[in-house]
């Protein structure tokens, strides 16, 4: 390891990563639930699926932040991101970066990989269930 002194900060780094991921998904889920009719048109899904998606993102975000059922929450969010990538490619005809360089599926791919990082150590040691025990 090039900088072994950084290893002591692994749990803090993972906590910050979980907080960021959770905030992203909580705000996205809230937008889906706030106005599902309008949001469903924007994402090309039915209103009922948009409500389900919003609830899943909101619950997953809360689970990732708190560390409660972290594996379940991150696996759910990984599936959401795989679905988003699958939907964007044929529906919106976008590539990884797309033509403008900002509206491809690179964002979803990044969130997919970040959730893989969070699920691997089960959220780290700074999770709610560890703090309660």
Secondary structure, DSSP 8 states (H G I E B T S, - for coil): ---GGGGGGHHHHHHHHHHHHHHHHHHHHHHHHHSHHHHHHHHT--HHHHHHHHHHHHHHHHHHHH-TTHHHHHHHHHHHHHHHHHHHHHHS---SSTTTSSSSSHHHHHHHHHHHHHHHTTT-S-SHHHHH-
